[in-house]
Amino acid sequence: MDSVTQAALGATVGGAVLGRRLGCKAVILGALLGTLPDLDVMIDYGDAVANVTEHRGFSHSLFVLTGLAGLLALVSARVAPASDIPLARWSAFFGLVLITHPLLDALTTYGTQLLWPIESPPVAWPIVFIIDPFYSLTLLACLVIALLTRRVRHWCAWGLGISCVYLLLAFSAKLTVEHRLAPVLAEQGLEDAPILVQPTPFNILLWRATVVDGDRYHESLVSVFDRAAPPTLEPLRRGATLESVALDSRAGQRLAWFAGPFLRYEMRSIDGQLTLLATDLRLGFPGYHPFNFSLATRQNNAWQPVAISVEIASERDLDATTLSRLAARAVGNRDALCATTFVMPKWQPEPLALPCASSNNP
């Protein structure tokens, strides 16, 4: 999640645990600790792929944060002025504030290395978008009331309770969407294909499904307000013929570890040089994928891995018009938006006979 949300979560947890004894100090300390794991973004690992895939690594490890919480608890129990606070309470304070950060991150699509240094793929159970105004504003509103009324523990507990209910609603919405998708996938023989179901930007009403099928992948938008009409799978090209070239590079292997099969490959001329690019299909929205990386260049009729991967900016940025159409689709207007409305024609294997196909690529 974004840093503001993580600070708000840390402050709320801190206030709920030690608000009765430390008051506003528990909120401030919780906010500072809640943002601590994200300071890893200040580390430069040498190239674009490394910087992206190492984020949410060691600083988000449950092992590392548990050890740090124990150390901070021991120090605080010895030197803090509030000596009446027992070690167990300090341990609960530091442990919950620090560990809720990566656990919340793991509920987004990006992926979090909860078990670092164990070399396992990042954990992602996406039920909320990386920025969710309702979740964040709920925490912030309760924090403001807590600080104004001085009833810190009471209102922080309310903030945590409401935000947890919201996460449960998000989980329920995802299960509903997956239930609607299941017969469509079975009908097309894709029930065993890699699939990612995640919320679209800033809400839990409209969900995006991405299904990988060899050289193709399919996108679908499903709203919790959609009625009897089954979801529509919209096919796109993935450029999988270039995958073997990508995997010849260390950066390409790292991306495959990070994103799994949800990668798209293309050749593009950059500064006059034919370059192999990989796009992380999980992040952003179809037509607005922000994470694109150079992996190799064409030299003397052969591909050569790049020494330092570079991040290439998206060809399009989200704007107010797109967001308004997303909002309309979220409340069940199937004609407002297709999953592939903003995807460039070169990725579409054939014209799409969809209710809103005429609006494609405005």
N, C-alpha and C positions, 0 to 999 in steps of 0.2 A: 504494500500500500504506500501512498505518498507520505512524506515526512510529517505533514501536519496531522494526518490521521494517526500515525504511530505515536507522535508526541501526545495527542489527546488520549489515546488508549493507555499509554504509560501513566499519564497524569491521573486518569480515572481509576486505574488499578491501584496506583499508589495511594490515592485518597481513600479508596475503599478499605485498604489494608491498615494504613497508619493514620488516616485522617483524624481519628478520635484523639490520638496522642500528639501528632505533629501538626495537625491543621493544614494550613495552606502550604507549609513547607513540604509536606508529603506530596502534594500536587506538583509543586515545582520540581522537586527531585525526581518524581516519576516521569515528568515530561522530558527532562534531560536524559534520563536513562532510556526512555522509550525510543529516542532517536539514535542512541549510541551505535547499534549494529549497522546502521546505514552509512556510517562514516567511512566504510570501506570503499565508497564511490570515489574517495579522494586518492586512492591508490592507482597508479598507472602500471598496468601489467605488460605494457609493451606494444600491444596492437588492439584493434577494435574488437576482434573476436574474443580475445583473452579478457578484455575489460568487461564485456557483457556477460560472459559465461562464468567469470570468477566472482561477480557481484552476487550477494546473498550466499557467499561461501563460508569461510571460517568464522566470520563475524555473526553468522546466523546459525551456527552449529549448536544443537542442544547440549552437546558435551561441553563445548567451550563456555557457553553462557551459564550452564549449571555450575561449573567450576568458578567462574567469575562471581556469580551470585554468592556462593559459599564464602569466597575470600572477602567480598565486601561486607557480608553479614558479620564475619568474625571481627573485622576492623571496626565496624560501627558499634558492635556490642561492647568493645573495649574503650573506644575514644569518644563516642557520641555523648553530648551533654545529657540527652534523655536516657539516663542509665537504667530507668525502670522498664525499658523495652527489652524483653528477653531475646536471646539469640534466635529462638524459633520464629518469633515475629519478624525480626530482621531478615531471616532466611526466606520467609514467605514473601516479604516485601520485594527484596531484590530478585528472587527467583521468578515470581509471577510477572513483575514488570519487564524483565529481560526476555523471558521465554514466550510471553504472549506476542512479542514482536514477530519472530519467525513463524509462529503458528498462524498468525493472521496473514502473513505474506504467503504461506503455503495454500491459502484459500483463494489465491489469484492464479493467473495463467503462467506467469513468468517462470516460476520454479524456484525452489528454495532448498539448499543443501543442508537439510536438517541433521544428517548423520555424518557430516564432515568430521574427521578425515577419511571415513569410509568412502571409497570411490564408487558411489552409486548415483544414478541420474537424479537430477533435482526433483523434489517432491512438489506436485501441483494437484490440488483438488479444487479446481476453479468454481467458486459459487458467487464471488463478487468481482467486479471490475476493479482495476488497480486504483481508480478514483471513484468513490461512491458517495455522492453528496449526502444522501439520507443517513448512511452509517456515520459519516464524519460529523455532520451537524448535530446528530443526536448526542454524541459524546460531548461536543463543544457546548451545546446548550445546557446540559446537565452540569458541566464544569463551571460555567458562568453563574448559574444559580447557586451552586455549592459555594463558590467564593463570595458571592454577594450576601448570602444568608448565613455563612459560617457553619452551615450544617454539611460539612465536607463529606464525611463518611456516608451519610444518608443519601445525598444526591449522586455521589459517585457510584454507589451501589445501584441506584436507579438507572444511571447511564449504562452500566455494564449489563443490567438485566434487559433493557430495551434493545441494546445493540445485539445481544445474544439471540433474542427473539427474531430480530431481523435476519440474522444469519440462518436461523432455522427455517424461516420463510424462503430464503434464497435456496437452501438445500431442497426444500419441498418443491419449489418451482422447477429446479433442475430435474428432479425425479419425474415430474409431470411431462417435461419436454422429452426426456429419454424414453418414456413410455409411449409417447406419440410417434417418435422416430422409429421405434423397434420394428413395426410391421412394414414400414417403407423400406428400411434397410434389408429386411428379410426378402421382400418381393424382388429386390434388385440383386440379391445374392451378396450383400455387403455386411451381413450380420457379424462377420468375423474380421472385418476391415478395421484398421486403426481409426478411432473416432475421438474427437475432442468436442465437448459441449461446454460452452462458456457464456457468460452474460455479455451483452453488447455494452458499449460505453455508457457509464453513469447510471445504470438501472439494473433491476433483476426481473423485469417484465418481459423483455425481448432477449431471446437466446440465439446464439450462433452455433451451428454444428458444422464441423469440418471433417470430412471422411476421405481418407487416402486410399486410392485404388490404382496402384502401379503408376503409370505415366499420367494418370488423371487424379484429380481430387474433386470432391463435391462440396458445395457450400449450401447451407439452408438457414433460413430465419424462421424461428418459431416463437410466437407470443403466447403467454399464458392465457390470453383472451381470444386466441384463435378458436374457431368453432369446429364443426365436424370435418371440414376440408383437411385432408392429410398434408403433411409438410411436403415441399417440393425440393428435390435435390438438383442443384444446378452444376453441371460438369464444367471443369476448367482444366487447362493443361498445366502440368507440373514441371516439365522439362527434365524428366527423370533420366533421359539418355545421357545427360551431363553429370549424373550423380557419381559415376565411377571416377570421373576427372576430379570432382570435388573431394572425394574421399582419398585421393592421392596426396592431399595436402594435410598438414597437421591441423590447420585451422578448420578445414572441412570436417575432419574427424571429430574435432571438439564441438563443432556446431551440431553434428549428428547426435553426439552424446547429450547435448543440451536440449535440442528440440525434437529429437526422435525423427519420425518420418515426415513431420510437418514442415518440410522445407521445399522451396521452389527454386529452380535453377534457370539461368538465362545467360546468353552472351550479349554484351552491350559494349559499344565503343565509348571509352572514357578517355578524354584527352588524346584522341587519335589511336588509342591502344585497345584492341579487342580483349575484353575482360570477362571472366566468368564470375557471375554474382550469385549469391545464395540469399534467399529471403525467408525470414522466419514467419511462416503463415499463421502462427498462433497469436501473434501480438498485433494490436491495431484492429483494423477492419478491412474486409476485402476492398482493394483499391487504395487503401491507406496504410500499408504496412511500413512502419518506421525503421525496422531493422533489416538492412541490406548490406552485405559484406562482399568485398572483393576476395577471391580465393586463388585465382590463377590468371595469367595472361598468355596470349597466343604469340609465340615466338618461333620463327623458322618452321612453321607448320606443325608445331607441337605445343602442348600446354605446359607451362612452367609455374609451379606454385609461387605465390608472392611471398616475399620475405616478411613483409609487415602488412597485415590485413587492414583495409580502410573501410570505414562505414560510409555508405552512400545514402544521401538524403532521399526520402520518399518523393515520388514524382507528384504527389498531391497531398494537401493538408486538409484535415477536417475543418469544415466551415459551418456557419449557422444554418445554411440551407440543408446540408446533410443531416445535421443534428435534429432539425425540425422534422425531416422525413423519418428519421429513426424514431422520434417520439410518436409520430402518427402510426408507424408500424407497430410500435410497442403496445398500443392500445387496441390492436386487432385489425387495423386497416391494411389488408393484404395488398392493395393496389398502390400503397404509398412507396413501397421499396422492395426490390429483390435483393438477395444476398450479393448478386454480381452486378448490381446497377452501375457501380463506379469502377469496375474492373476493365482494363484496357482490352479492346477487341482481340489483340494478338493472343490472349490467353484463353479465348473461348473457342472450343473445337467445332461448334456449330451454332447457328442461330438458336436462341432460347425461346421456345413457345410458352411463355409464362404470362400471367395476367398483367404484369407491369414491364414486359420485355421492351415495349416501345419507349420506355423511359431510360433504357440503358445508355450509359455513356453520354450524359447530357452535355 
